[in-house]
Amino acid sequence: MRFAADDALSSAGHIASLIATADRLRRSSALPLRGTNLALLRAEGAPEGSPLKQAAEEVGARVALLNFIHDRSADAGHDAIALARMLGRMYDGIDCDDLDRSIRRQIQSHAGVPVFHGLARDSHPARVIADLWTLCERQAPADRWVVFIGNARPRRARMFAAAARAMGISIFKKAHAPVGADEAAAIADASQPGHWTLWIDGAAVDPDAVQDNHRRIMQAVLIHTLRSA
């Protein structure tokens, strides 16, 4: 089963719909996922806190954090299938966070409910959609272009470029940016691996604002996916 944020990278309509829902959530106290049960599967030893748990509970979902102990025995595959089927009967959706790809695939194949592949992680499309939303809402519609600084090969950078193309936003590498870009453009600075900084008009965007937009996009993905399942 595919979910909204994956499709959104190639569809301006899906991106626009997610952003519109996220924007409404900022101004609303509604609980559109009231009565929905979500399981968050996490590798053993994961931190206690979960930004996805907070995001889901803010829109009314009931969330269970479940530690997954990876068994590498010969029966592990059968155990994962049995777990997927059990979780599919108990929950409306499952997030697999950073579990091994083979486990995620088995759960997705056998759960019978929407399965997210680390919705809160930087490697998920929701993050780059949130980054682009953060930059675009601080630009005039006619000025929507972004200067990208850093390595363009990692997954997050490639998804960022794909989402920008879908939205009709031009991406320039710093060496090829138009004159005056450093002062006027939106900038995505990925020069520090694992830590992006977003800039508008020469000033860094408040990290709290960036995280708030990410939380709202995660909520929008949950709402679009779970309500249409």
C-alpha positions in Angstrom: 0.0 0.0 0.0 1.4 3.4 -1.0 0.8 6.5 1.0 0.3 10.1 0.3 3.8 11.6 0.8 5.4 9.2 -1.6 3.0 10.0 -4.4 3.4 13.7 -3.6 6.9 13.9 -4.8 5.8 13.5 -8.4 2.5 15.3 -8.0 2.0 19.1 -7.4 -1.6 18.3 -6.6 -0.7 16.0 -3.7 1.9 18.4 -2.4 -0.6 21.3 -2.5 -3.3 19.2 -0.8 -0.9 18.2 2.0 0.2 21.8 2.5 -3.4 23.0 2.5 -4.3 20.5 5.2 -1.2 21.3 7.3 -2.0 25.0 7.1 -5.6 24.5 8.3 -4.3 22.4 11.2 -2.2 25.4 12.4 -5.4 27.4 12.8 -7.7 24.7 14.1 -8.1 22.7 17.4 -10.1 20.0 15.6 -9.2 16.3 16.2 -9.7 14.7 12.8 -8.0 11.4 13.9 -10.1 10.9 17.1 -10.7 7.2 17.5 -7.8 6.2 15.3 -5.2 3.8 16.6 -1.6 4.1 15.5 1.3 1.7 16.3 4.9 3.1 16.2 7.3 0.2 15.8 10.9 1.2 16.8 14.2 -0.6 17.1 15.2 -1.7 20.5 17.1 1.1 22.3 15.3 3.9 20.5 14.9 7.2 22.5 11.8 7.4 24.7 10.4 10.5 23.0 8.8 10.4 19.6 7.9 13.5 17.5 5.5 11.4 15.5 3.7 10.3 18.7 3.3 13.9 19.7 2.1 14.9 16.2 -0.4 12.1 16.0 -1.8 12.7 19.5 -2.3 16.4 18.8 -4.8 15.5 16.1 -6.6 12.9 18.2 -5.0 9.6 17.5 -4.2 7.0 20.1 -0.6 6.0 19.8 1.3 2.9 21.1 5.1 2.9 21.1 6.2 -0.7 20.5 9.8 -1.8 20.7 10.7 -4.3 18.0 13.5 -6.8 18.8 15.0 -8.1 15.6 15.3 -11.8 15.6 17.8 -13.1 13.0 16.8 -16.7 13.4 15.4 -18.8 10.5 11.9 -18.3 11.8 12.2 -14.5 12.0 10.4 -13.9 8.7 7.4 -16.0 9.8 7.4 -14.1 13.1 7.3 -10.7 11.3 4.4 -11.9 9.1 2.5 -13.0 12.2 3.3 -9.7 13.9 2.1 -7.7 10.9 -1.2 -9.5 10.8 -1.8 -9.1 14.5 -1.0 -5.4 14.3 -3.2 -5.0 11.3 -6.1 -6.3 13.4 -5.3 -4.0 16.3 -4.3 -0.7 14.7 -5.5 1.6 11.8 -1.9 2.4 10.8 1.7 1.4 11.5 4.9 3.3 11.4 8.1 1.2 11.1 10.6 4.0 11.9 14.1 2.7 11.4 13.5 -1.0 11.2 15.4 -3.1 8.6 14.0 -2.8 5.1 13.1 -6.5 4.9 11.0 -6.2 8.0 9.3 -3.1 6.8 8.4 -4.8 3.5 7.0 -7.9 5.3 4.9 -5.7 7.6 3.6 -3.6 4.7 2.8 -6.7 2.7 0.8 -8.5 5.4 -0.6 -5.9 7.8 -3.6 -4.9 5.6 -3.4 -1.3 6.9 -1.3 1.8 5.9 2.3 1.3 6.8 4.6 4.4 7.0 8.4 4.0 6.6 9.7 6.4 9.3 7.3 9.3 8.8 9.2 11.5 11.3 12.7 10.8 9.8 14.6 13.2 7.7 14.7 10.6 5.0 11.0 10.6 4.6 9.3 12.8 1.9 7.3 14.6 4.6 10.5 16.4 5.7 11.4 17.9 2.3 7.8 18.9 1.7 7.8 20.7 5.0 11.2 22.4 4.1 9.8 23.7 0.8 6.6 24.9 2.5 8.7 26.8 5.0 10.6 28.5 2.3 7.7 29.2 0.0 5.4 30.8 2.5 8.2 33.4 3.1 8.5 34.2 -0.6 6.3 36.0 -3.0 4.8 33.6 -5.6 6.8 35.1 -8.4 10.1 34.6 -6.5 9.9 30.9 -5.7 13.3 29.6 -6.4 15.8 28.1 -4.0 19.6 28.0 -3.8 20.9 24.7 -2.6 24.2 24.4 -0.8 25.9 21.1 -0.1 26.0 17.5 -1.4 23.0 16.9 -3.8 23.5 13.1 -3.8 22.0 12.0 -0.4 18.4 10.8 -0.4 17.0 13.9 1.4 18.6 16.2 -1.1 17.4 14.2 -4.1 13.8 14.2 -2.7 14.1 17.9 -2.1 14.9 18.5 -5.7 12.2 16.2 -6.9 9.5 17.9 -4.8 10.7 21.3 -5.9 10.4 20.3 -9.5 6.9 19.0 -8.9 6.0 22.3 -7.3 7.5 24.3 -10.2 10.3 25.7 -8.0 13.7 26.2 -9.6 16.7 24.9 -7.7 20.1 26.4 -8.3 23.4 25.1 -6.9 25.3 27.9 -5.2 27.9 28.1 -8.0 25.2 28.6 -10.6 22.8 30.9 -8.7 21.6 34.2 -10.1 23.4 37.4 -9.1 22.3 38.6 -5.7 21.1 35.1 -4.6 22.8 35.2 -1.3 20.9 38.3 -0.3 17.5 37.7 -1.8 16.9 34.0 -2.4 15.6 31.2 -0.3 18.5 29.0 0.6 18.6 25.4 1.7 22.0 24.9 3.4 22.9 21.2 3.6 26.6 21.8 4.0 26.6 20.1 7.4 25.6 16.5 7.0 22.5 15.7 9.1 21.6 19.3 9.7 19.9 21.6 7.2 19.5 25.3 7.8 16.9 27.3 5.8 17.5 31.0 5.0 15.3 33.8 3.7 16.7 37.2 2.8 20.0 36.5 4.6 18.4 35.4 7.9 18.1 31.8 9.1 14.5 30.6 9.6 13.7 30.0 13.2 14.3 26.2 13.8 11.1 26.0 15.9 9.1 27.3 12.9 10.8 24.7 10.7 9.9 21.9 13.2 6.4 23.1 13.5 5.8 22.9 9.8 7.3 19.4 9.8 4.9 18.4 12.5 2.0 19.8 10.6 3.0 18.0 7.4 3.3 14.7 9.3 -0.2 15.2 10.6 -1.5 16.0 7.1 0.1 12.8 5.8 -1.5 10.8 8.6 -4.9 12.4 8.0 -4.9 11.9 4.2 -3.7 8.3 4.4 -5.7 7.0 7.3 -8.9 8.6 6.5 -8.8 7.3 2.9 -7.7 3.7 3.8 
